[in-house]
Amino acid sequence: MANVLLIIGVIAVINGGIFMGALTSGQQQRANYHTESKEDRLLRLKVGRISVLVGVLVLLLGLILVIL
């Protein structure tokens, strides 16, 4: 069970990084900034933050289960 939680946590953190633009190059970030509306950018960042938060919480839960 702990292994499944760790895998889900890692996937959620990576997904959040992609949504937030942390895993893109500088050129790609500039292109995204200039081609998307403010509402779309705020929605993308909100989804990214929620995904990272859920991923970190699931990772912590998985680590606690591994330790115990």
N, C-alpha and C positions, 0 to 999 in steps of 0.2 A: 504493500500500500504506500509506503514511504517513497519508493522509487517512482511510482506513478505521480505522486504529488510533486516530486522534484522535477520530473520531466514537464509536467503541466506548468510549473512555475517558470522554468527556463523558457518555454515556448511563449508564455504570456509576456515576459520581460523583453524578449526579442521582438515580439509583435508590437509592444509599446514603443520600443526604440525605432522601429520602422515607421510607425504612425507619427511619432514626434519629429522624425527627420534626423535623428541622432546617428543613424547608420548610413547616411548619404554623404556624398562629397559636397564641397563648398559650391561648386558650379550647379549641382543639382538642387541644392537648397535655394540658391538665388533664383533659379528658373521656377521652382515651385512657388516661391514668395511672389514673384511678379505675375504668375499666371492664375493664381487662385484668389477668390474673393476673401474678404476679412471673415465672413461668416463661416466659410468652408475651412479656413485655417484654424479658427477657434474650435470648431467641431472636431477637427483632426487632432488638435492638441488635447482636447478634453478626453477623447477616446484613448489617446496614447497615455495620458496620466492615469486614467482608470485602469488600463491594462497593466501598466507597470506596478501600480499599487496592489492590484489583485495578485500579480505574479510574485511580488516580494512577500506578501502575506502567505501565499501558498508555499513558497520556498521555505519560509521560517517554520511553518507547520510541518513540512516534510523533514526539515533538519531536526526538529524536536522529536519527531517520531523515530528518526534514525538513531538519535542519541539514547532515547529511552529503550 
